[in-house]
Amino acid sequence: MELIDTSIVNVALTNISGNLGATIEDASWVITAYAIANVIIIPMTGFLAQFFGRKNYYLYSIIIFTLASIMCGNSTNLWELVFWRFIQGIGGGALLSTSQSILFDTFPVEQRGIASAMFGMGIVMGPTLGPTLGGIIIDHYAWPLIFNINIPFGILAATLTYFFVEEASHHTGTKPSIDWNGILLLMVGIGSLQYVLERGDSKDWFADEGIRIFAVAAVVSTVLFVWWELRQKEPVVNLRLLKDPNLTITTLLTFVSGFALFTSVFVYPLLLQRVLGYTPTMVGMSLLPSALASLVVMPIVGRRLQAGDSPKIFITVGFIVVMIYGWMLFKRTDINSTVDDFFLPLMVRTIGISMMAVTLTNQAVVGLAPRDIPQGVALNNMMRQLGGAFGIAIMNTFITQRFAIHRNDLVTNIVAGSQNFVERNAALVNAIGSKVTVPANAQEQAYRLLDLTVSKQAYLLTYMDAFLFSTLAVLAVFPLIALLRNKKLTDEARKAASEAAH
């Protein structure tokens, strides 16, 4: 539910802005506030779970997420909604890493492949199902249901957590000292960075004074945060874990997997809606089969990891398959494409993303002592979220620039006196003229239709470029896979972790 809420609101902004009397730009703060709260709280989850006790922290977070969902659904103005959306993001961000830590602590080391597969289902299905569920709700109900739908699931999750989730086996009950300076620097640094990524495109990036200020705040605070945390005995985020090369490389690859996951979910619906004219519900339903396929693929990957197959093989194949997905859409998409044409590429994407998500989730904690797993998990999840944020920000700017270039190229090929233009214009005028009474209106509407045709073609070329760009971004980090520990070292790390757990 937490991951569904990262994308479910995207299709509802028009309805929310109209109902609450706000502009689309202001309404986009509903998305921004949640994302900022998410990315601030995720790296702190290891510390907070230790401070409050993992079970208590998980239970409190579910309650906060559910209560905030109720308040979001009952908000009467935009800024009230934005505030509660931020609170919802604080509760939701905690669920992401804490649930993964619970799985890893519950399953023995040799069964963590299956645990990773369980967790990976949410990682892939959440952002994918968000637009589907949001489109169905917006088309048939009212926008508050987007938030109120969390209520029964939240109550059920809180009840089951209270009765069945156990405290961490390595929890000593001793509260760590609170690193207030680290928390403040983290909030300012990561929060400012997320703001820049979320709002940069709409603000024309560094042409806007606010973006420049937040960019400086992000850089300065992040540098100070790293310096401060490395000097603390009990830091809020244990950056020393990144001395483990396996964790460092895994987090970088996870960043790219987040980039690939979120940008593919971002660009594909735009293609279908802007170019092919599909409704949000139709777009969502086209994504549903591939999302459900992850329920089959991920357990298979988890079992193979559990059986001892090399994780590097799955990571390598996963990255290659994701690149094939982008290349297929780049080469095969045209103005006459239908949903059926996207079925195979989307299935290919599911296979690739599933292999990446399951294996990288598992690799992030290989060799870590049980007490360090929550921190390792939090760092890895933060990098996935930041990868998605960077990906969408970069892709937004890329789409804006490429659209302008393609539109300009197409317009320069339209010559008023050419035979093609004369024939097309005459056909449109005659078709429109048969339905309107004023001839001047027919010519004006014909020009508008020609303009829309040019824009649609420009968007098509732009989204094809976007798929190629995403493929090249994955290819750029592909060599990092070779730096991951080989099979022998991974087995040794698992053995050491197993001994530490006992």
C-alpha positions as CSV (number, residue, x, y, z in Angstrom):
1,M,0.0,0.0,0.0
2,E,2.9,2.4,0.7
3,L,4.4,1.8,-2.7
4,I,1.0,2.1,-4.4
5,D,0.6,5.5,-2.8
6,T,3.8,6.7,-4.5
7,S,2.0,6.7,-7.9
8,I,-1.8,6.3,-7.3
9,V,-2.2,10.1,-7.0
10,N,-0.5,10.9,-10.3
11,V,-3.7,10.3,-12.3
12,A,-5.9,12.2,-9.9
13,L,-4.3,15.7,-9.8
14,T,-6.8,17.2,-12.3
15,N,-9.7,16.0,-10.2
16,I,-8.1,17.1,-6.9
17,S,-7.2,20.6,-8.2
18,G,-10.7,21.1,-9.6
19,N,-12.4,19.9,-6.5
20,L,-10.3,21.9,-4.1
21,G,-10.0,25.0,-6.3
22,A,-6.2,24.9,-6.8
23,T,-4.0,25.0,-9.9
24,I,-2.4,21.8,-11.2
25,E,1.1,23.1,-10.2
26,D,-0.1,23.6,-6.6
27,A,-1.8,20.3,-6.6
28,S,1.4,18.5,-7.6
29,W,2.6,19.3,-4.0
30,V,0.4,16.3,-3.0
31,I,3.0,14.1,-4.8
32,T,6.0,16.2,-3.8
33,A,5.2,16.2,0.0
34,Y,4.8,12.4,0.1
35,A,8.1,11.9,-1.8
36,I,10.1,14.3,0.4
37,A,8.8,12.7,3.6
38,N,9.5,9.2,2.2
39,V,13.1,9.9,1.3
40,I,13.8,11.6,4.6
41,I,12.5,8.9,6.8
42,I,13.8,5.8,4.9
43,P,17.5,6.2,5.9
44,M,16.5,6.8,9.5
45,T,14.4,3.7,9.9
46,G,17.3,1.6,11.2
47,F,18.0,4.0,14.0
48,L,14.3,4.6,14.8
49,A,13.6,0.8,14.9
50,Q,16.4,0.4,17.4
51,F,15.2,3.4,19.5
52,F,11.6,2.4,19.7
53,G,11.9,-1.3,19.2
54,R,11.3,-2.7,15.7
55,K,7.8,-4.1,16.4
56,N,6.6,-0.9,18.1
57,Y,8.1,1.3,15.4
58,Y,6.5,-0.8,12.6
59,L,3.1,-0.8,14.4
60,Y,3.2,3.0,15.1
61,S,4.1,3.6,11.4
62,I,1.2,1.6,10.2
63,I,-1.1,3.6,12.5
64,I,0.3,6.9,11.4
65,F,0.0,5.9,7.7
66,T,-3.6,4.8,8.2
67,L,-4.7,7.8,10.2
68,A,-3.0,10.2,7.8
69,S,-4.8,8.4,4.9
70,I,-8.1,9.1,6.7
71,M,-7.2,12.8,7.1
72,C,-6.1,13.0,3.4
73,G,-9.5,11.7,2.3
74,N,-11.3,14.2,4.5
75,S,-9.2,17.2,3.6
76,T,-11.3,20.3,2.6
77,N,-8.5,22.4,1.1
78,L,-5.3,21.7,-0.8
79,W,-2.7,22.7,1.9
80,E,-4.5,20.6,4.5
81,L,-4.2,17.7,2.1
82,V,-0.5,18.4,1.4
83,F,0.2,18.5,5.2
84,W,-1.5,15.1,5.8
85,R,0.2,13.7,2.7
86,F,3.5,14.6,4.3
87,I,2.6,12.8,7.5
88,Q,1.4,9.8,5.4
89,G,4.8,9.7,3.8
90,I,6.5,9.7,7.2
91,G,4.5,6.6,8.2
92,G,4.8,5.0,4.8
93,G,8.5,5.4,4.4
94,A,9.1,3.5,7.6
95,L,7.1,0.5,6.4
96,L,9.4,0.0,3.3
97,S,12.6,-0.8,5.1
98,T,11.2,-2.2,8.4
99,S,9.1,-4.8,6.6
100,Q,12.1,-6.0,4.7
101,S,14.1,-6.2,8.0
102,I,11.4,-8.2,9.6
103,L,11.5,-10.7,6.7
104,F,15.2,-11.0,6.8
105,D,15.2,-11.6,10.5
106,T,12.3,-14.1,10.3
107,F,13.8,-16.2,7.6
108,P,17.2,-18.1,8.1
109,V,20.1,-16.8,6.0
110,E,19.8,-19.7,3.5
111,Q,16.1,-18.7,2.8
112,R,16.6,-15.0,2.3
113,G,16.1,-15.5,-1.4
114,I,12.5,-16.3,-0.8
115,A,12.2,-13.3,1.6
116,S,13.6,-11.1,-1.1
117,A,11.1,-12.4,-3.6
118,M,8.2,-11.6,-1.2
119,F,9.5,-8.1,-0.6
120,G,10.2,-7.7,-4.3
121,M,6.6,-8.3,-5.2
122,G,5.7,-5.1,-3.5
123,I,8.5,-3.1,-5.0
124,V,7.5,-4.0,-8.6
125,M,3.7,-4.3,-8.2
126,G,3.2,-1.2,-6.0
127,P,4.3,1.6,-8.5
128,T,2.8,-0.4,-11.4
129,L,-0.6,-1.0,-9.8
130,G,-0.8,2.6,-8.5
131,P,-1.9,4.2,-11.8
132,T,-4.3,1.3,-12.5
133,L,-6.1,1.6,-9.2
134,G,-6.0,5.4,-9.4
135,G,-7.5,5.4,-12.9
136,I,-10.3,3.0,-11.9
137,I,-11.2,5.1,-8.8
138,I,-11.1,8.4,-10.7
139,D,-13.2,7.1,-13.6
140,H,-15.9,5.5,-11.5
141,Y,-15.7,7.1,-8.0
142,A,-14.3,10.2,-6.3
143,W,-10.6,11.1,-5.4
144,P,-11.0,10.7,-1.6
145,L,-11.3,7.0,-2.1
146,I,-7.6,7.0,-3.3
147,F,-6.7,7.5,0.4
148,N,-9.7,5.9,2.1
149,I,-9.0,2.6,0.4
150,N,-5.9,2.3,2.7
151,I,-8.1,2.2,5.9
152,P,-9.2,-1.5,5.9
153,F,-5.7,-2.7,4.9
154,G,-4.1,-0.5,7.6
155,I,-6.4,-1.8,10.3
156,L,-5.7,-5.4,9.2
157,A,-2.0,-4.8,9.1
158,A,-1.9,-3.2,12.5
159,T,-3.9,-6.1,14.0
160,L,-1.7,-8.8,12.5
161,T,1.5,-6.9,13.5
162,Y,0.3,-6.6,17.1
163,F,-0.4,-10.3,17.5
164,F,2.2,-11.9,15.2
165,V,5.3,-9.8,14.5
166,E,8.0,-10.4,17.0
167,E,10.7,-8.1,18.3
168,A,14.1,-8.3,16.5
169,S,16.2,-11.1,17.9
170,H,19.2,-8.8,18.2
171,H,17.3,-6.0,20.0
172,T,18.9,-5.3,23.4
173,G,16.3,-2.8,24.6
174,T,19.0,-0.2,25.1
175,K,18.1,3.1,23.5
176,P,20.8,4.7,21.4
177,S,21.6,8.3,21.9
178,I,19.8,10.7,19.6
179,D,22.0,12.2,16.9
180,W,20.1,15.5,16.6
181,N,22.6,17.1,14.3
182,G,22.7,14.2,12.0
183,I,18.9,14.1,11.8
184,L,18.7,17.8,11.1
185,L,21.4,17.6,8.4
186,L,19.7,14.6,6.8
187,M,16.3,16.3,6.7
188,V,17.7,19.5,5.1
189,G,20.1,17.7,2.7
190,I,17.9,14.9,1.4
191,G,14.7,16.9,1.7
192,S,16.2,19.8,-0.3
193,L,17.5,17.3,-2.9
194,Q,14.1,15.7,-3.3
195,Y,12.5,19.1,-3.7
196,V,14.9,20.1,-6.4
197,L,14.2,16.8,-8.3
198,E,10.5,17.0,-7.9
199,R,10.0,20.7,-8.7
200,G,13.0,21.5,-10.9
201,D,11.4,20.8,-14.3
202,S,8.3,22.9,-13.6
203,K,10.5,25.8,-12.2
204,D,12.9,25.8,-15.2
205,W,15.6,24.4,-12.9
206,F,18.4,26.9,-12.0
207,A,16.6,29.8,-13.6
208,D,14.5,29.8,-10.5
209,E,16.0,31.3,-7.3
210,G,14.2,28.9,-5.0
211,I,15.7,25.9,-6.9
212,R,19.2,27.4,-6.6
213,I,18.8,27.9,-2.9
214,F,17.6,24.4,-2.3
215,A,20.3,23.0,-4.5
216,V,23.0,24.7,-2.5
217,A,21.3,23.6,0.8
218,A,21.2,20.0,-0.6
219,V,24.9,20.0,-1.4
220,V,26.2,21.7,1.7
221,S,23.9,19.8,4.1
222,T,24.7,16.4,2.5
223,V,28.5,17.0,2.7
224,L,28.2,18.1,6.3
225,F,26.0,15.1,7.0
226,V,28.5,12.6,5.7
227,W,31.4,14.3,7.6
228,W,29.4,14.4,10.8
229,E,28.0,10.8,10.7
230,L,31.5,9.4,10.1
231,R,32.6,11.0,13.3
232,Q,29.8,9.7,15.6
233,K,29.8,6.5,17.6
234,E,26.1,6.2,17.3
235,P,25.1,7.9,14.0
236,V,21.5,8.1,12.9
237,V,22.7,6.5,9.6
238,N,25.7,4.2,9.8
239,L,27.6,5.2,6.6
240,R,30.5,3.0,7.7
241,L,28.6,0.1,6.3
242,L,29.5,1.3,2.9
243,K,33.1,0.2,3.5
244,D,31.7,-3.2,2.5
245,P,32.3,-3.0,-1.3
246,N,29.4,-5.5,-1.9
247,L,26.9,-3.1,-0.2
248,T,28.3,-0.1,-2.0
249,I,28.1,-1.6,-5.5
250,T,24.7,-3.1,-4.7
251,T,23.3,0.3,-3.7
252,L,24.6,1.9,-6.9
253,L,23.0,-0.9,-8.9
254,T,19.8,-0.4,-6.9
255,F,19.8,3.3,-7.7
256,V,19.8,2.4,-11.4
257,S,17.1,-0.3,-10.9
258,G,15.0,2.5,-9.3
259,F,15.7,4.7,-12.3
260,A,14.6,1.9,-14.7
261,L,11.5,1.0,-12.6
262,F,10.1,4.4,-12.0
263,T,10.9,5.9,-15.5
264,S,9.3,3.0,-17.3
265,V,6.1,3.4,-15.2
266,F,6.3,7.1,-15.9
267,V,6.9,7.2,-19.7
268,Y,4.7,4.3,-20.8
269,P,1.4,5.8,-19.5
270,L,2.3,9.2,-21.2
271,L,2.8,7.4,-24.5
272,L,-0.5,5.7,-24.3
273,Q,-2.5,8.7,-23.2
274,R,-0.9,11.5,-25.2
275,V,-0.2,9.6,-28.4
276,L,-2.6,6.7,-28.6
277,G,-5.5,8.4,-26.7
278,Y,-6.1,5.8,-24.0
279,T,-7.9,6.6,-20.7
280,P,-6.1,6.2,-17.3
281,T,-8.1,3.0,-16.7
282,M,-7.2,1.5,-20.0
283,V,-3.5,2.3,-19.4
284,G,-3.7,0.7,-16.0
285,M,-5.4,-2.4,-17.3
286,S,-2.7,-2.8,-19.9
287,L,-0.1,-2.9,-17.1
288,L,-2.0,-5.4,-15.0
289,P,-1.0,-8.7,-16.7
290,S,2.7,-7.9,-16.5
291,A,2.3,-6.8,-12.8
292,L,0.6,-10.1,-12.0
293,A,3.3,-12.0,-13.8
294,S,5.8,-10.8,-11.2
295,L,3.9,-13.0,-8.7
296,V,5.1,-15.9,-10.7
297,V,8.6,-14.8,-11.7
298,M,9.8,-13.5,-8.3
299,P,9.3,-16.7,-6.3
300,I,11.1,-18.7,-9.0
301,V,14.1,-16.3,-8.7
302,G,13.9,-16.5,-4.9
303,R,14.0,-20.3,-5.0
304,R,16.9,-20.4,-7.4
305,L,18.9,-18.1,-5.1
306,Q,18.0,-20.3,-2.2
307,A,19.2,-23.3,-4.2
308,G,22.6,-21.7,-4.6
309,D,22.5,-20.2,-8.0
310,S,24.9,-17.3,-8.5
311,P,23.2,-13.9,-7.8
312,K,25.5,-12.2,-10.4
313,I,23.9,-14.3,-13.1
314,F,20.4,-13.0,-12.2
315,I,21.6,-9.4,-11.9
316,T,23.4,-9.6,-15.2
317,V,20.4,-11.2,-17.0
318,G,18.0,-8.8,-15.3
319,F,19.9,-5.7,-16.5
320,I,20.2,-7.2,-20.0
321,V,16.5,-8.0,-20.2
322,V,15.5,-4.4,-19.0
323,M,17.7,-3.0,-21.8
324,I,15.9,-5.3,-24.3
325,Y,12.6,-3.9,-23.1
326,G,13.7,-0.3,-23.7
327,W,15.2,-1.3,-27.1
328,M,11.9,-3.1,-28.1
329,L,9.8,0.0,-27.4
330,F,12.3,2.2,-29.1
331,K,12.3,0.1,-32.3
332,R,8.7,-1.2,-32.4
333,T,6.5,1.7,-31.3
334,D,4.6,3.7,-34.0
335,I,1.5,5.8,-34.3
336,N,-0.6,2.7,-35.1
337,S,0.5,0.7,-32.1
338,T,-2.1,-0.9,-29.9
339,V,-2.1,-2.4,-26.3
340,D,-1.5,-5.8,-27.8
341,D,1.8,-4.6,-29.3
342,F,3.0,-3.7,-25.8
343,F,2.1,-7.0,-24.1
344,L,5.4,-8.8,-24.9
345,P,7.7,-5.8,-24.0
346,L,5.9,-5.4,-20.7
347,M,6.3,-9.1,-19.9
348,V,10.0,-8.8,-20.8
349,R,10.2,-5.8,-18.4
350,T,8.6,-7.7,-15.6
351,I,11.1,-10.5,-16.0
352,G,14.1,-8.1,-15.9
353,I,12.8,-5.9,-13.1
354,S,11.9,-9.0,-11.0
355,M,15.4,-10.5,-11.4
356,M,17.0,-7.1,-10.4
357,A,14.7,-6.4,-7.5
358,V,14.9,-9.8,-5.8
359,T,18.6,-10.3,-6.2
360,L,19.7,-6.8,-5.3
361,T,17.4,-6.8,-2.3
362,N,19.1,-10.0,-1.1
363,Q,22.6,-8.9,-2.0
364,A,22.3,-5.7,0.0
365,V,22.5,-7.6,3.3
366,V,24.9,-10.3,2.3
367,G,27.7,-10.4,4.9
368,L,26.1,-7.9,7.2
369,A,25.8,-8.8,10.9
370,P,22.1,-9.1,12.0
371,R,22.3,-5.8,14.0
372,D,23.5,-4.0,10.8
373,I,20.8,-5.4,8.5
374,P,18.2,-2.6,9.2
375,Q,20.8,0.1,8.3
376,G,21.9,-1.7,5.2
377,V,18.3,-2.2,4.1
378,A,17.5,1.5,4.7
379,L,20.5,2.7,2.7
380,N,19.5,0.4,-0.2
381,N,15.9,1.4,-0.2
382,M,16.9,5.1,0.0
383,M,19.0,4.6,-3.1
384,R,16.1,3.0,-5.0
385,Q,13.8,5.9,-4.1
386,L,16.4,8.5,-5.1
387,G,17.0,6.6,-8.3
388,G,13.3,6.9,-9.1
389,A,13.3,10.6,-8.2
390,F,16.4,11.3,-10.3
391,G,15.0,9.3,-13.2
392,I,11.7,11.1,-13.3
393,A,13.3,14.5,-12.9
394,I,15.8,13.8,-15.7
395,M,13.2,12.2,-17.9
396,N,10.9,15.2,-17.5
397,T,13.6,17.5,-18.7
398,F,14.7,15.2,-21.4
399,I,11.1,14.9,-22.7
400,T,10.6,18.7,-22.7
401,Q,13.8,19.3,-24.7
402,R,13.3,16.4,-27.2
403,F,9.7,17.4,-27.8
404,A,10.7,20.9,-28.7
405,I,13.4,19.6,-31.1
406,H,11.2,17.1,-32.8
407,R,8.3,19.5,-33.1
408,N,10.6,22.1,-34.7
409,D,12.0,19.5,-37.1
410,L,8.5,18.5,-38.2
411,V,7.2,22.0,-38.5
412,T,10.0,23.0,-40.8
413,N,9.0,20.2,-43.2
414,I,5.5,21.7,-43.5
415,V,5.5,24.0,-46.6
416,A,2.3,25.9,-47.1
417,G,2.4,25.7,-50.9
418,S,3.5,22.0,-51.1
419,Q,1.2,19.5,-52.7
420,N,1.1,17.3,-49.6
421,F,0.0,20.2,-47.4
422,V,-2.6,21.5,-49.9
423,E,-4.2,18.0,-50.2
424,R,-4.2,17.4,-46.5
425,N,-5.5,20.8,-45.6
426,A,-8.3,20.6,-48.3
427,A,-9.4,17.2,-47.0
428,L,-9.6,18.4,-43.5
429,V,-11.5,21.6,-44.5
430,N,-14.0,19.6,-46.5
431,A,-14.6,17.1,-43.7
432,I,-15.0,19.8,-41.1
433,G,-17.0,22.0,-43.4
434,S,-19.7,19.3,-43.8
435,K,-20.3,19.7,-40.0
436,V,-20.0,23.5,-39.5
437,T,-21.9,26.4,-41.0
438,V,-19.1,29.0,-41.0
439,P,-16.4,28.2,-43.6
440,A,-13.8,30.3,-41.7
441,N,-14.3,28.1,-38.7
442,A,-13.6,25.0,-40.8
443,Q,-10.2,26.4,-41.9
444,E,-9.3,27.4,-38.3
445,Q,-10.2,23.9,-37.0
446,A,-8.2,22.3,-39.8
447,Y,-5.1,24.2,-38.8
448,R,-5.7,23.1,-35.2
449,L,-6.0,19.4,-36.3
450,L,-2.7,19.8,-38.2
451,D,-1.1,21.3,-35.2
452,L,-2.3,18.4,-33.0
453,T,-1.1,15.9,-35.5
454,V,2.4,17.4,-35.5
455,S,2.4,17.5,-31.7
456,K,1.3,13.8,-31.5
457,Q,4.1,12.8,-33.9
458,A,6.6,14.8,-31.9
459,Y,5.5,13.2,-28.7
460,L,5.8,9.7,-30.3
461,L,9.4,10.4,-31.4
462,T,10.2,11.9,-28.0
463,Y,8.9,8.8,-26.0
464,M,10.9,6.6,-28.4
465,D,14.0,8.6,-27.5
466,A,13.1,8.3,-23.8
467,F,13.0,4.5,-24.0
468,L,16.4,4.6,-25.7
469,F,17.8,7.0,-23.1
470,S,16.7,4.7,-20.3
471,T,18.3,1.7,-22.0
472,L,21.6,3.6,-22.3
473,A,21.5,4.7,-18.7
474,V,21.2,1.0,-17.6
475,L,24.0,0.1,-20.0
476,A,26.3,2.8,-18.5
477,V,26.5,1.0,-15.1
478,F,26.4,-2.5,-16.5
479,P,30.2,-3.0,-15.9
480,L,29.6,-2.5,-12.1
481,I,28.1,-5.9,-11.9
482,A,31.6,-7.4,-12.4
483,L,32.6,-5.8,-9.1
484,L,30.1,-7.8,-7.0
485,R,31.5,-10.6,-5.0
486,N,31.7,-13.9,-6.8
487,K,29.9,-17.1,-5.7
488,K,32.6,-18.3,-3.4
489,L,32.8,-15.1,-1.4
490,T,29.1,-14.8,-1.3
491,D,28.8,-18.3,0.3
492,E,31.5,-17.3,2.8
493,A,29.6,-14.2,3.7
494,R,26.4,-16.2,4.2
495,K,28.2,-18.6,6.5
496,A,29.6,-15.7,8.5
497,A,26.2,-14.1,8.7
498,S,24.6,-17.4,9.8
499,E,27.2,-17.8,12.6
500,A,26.6,-14.3,13.8
501,A,22.8,-14.9,13.8
502,H,23.2,-17.9,16.1
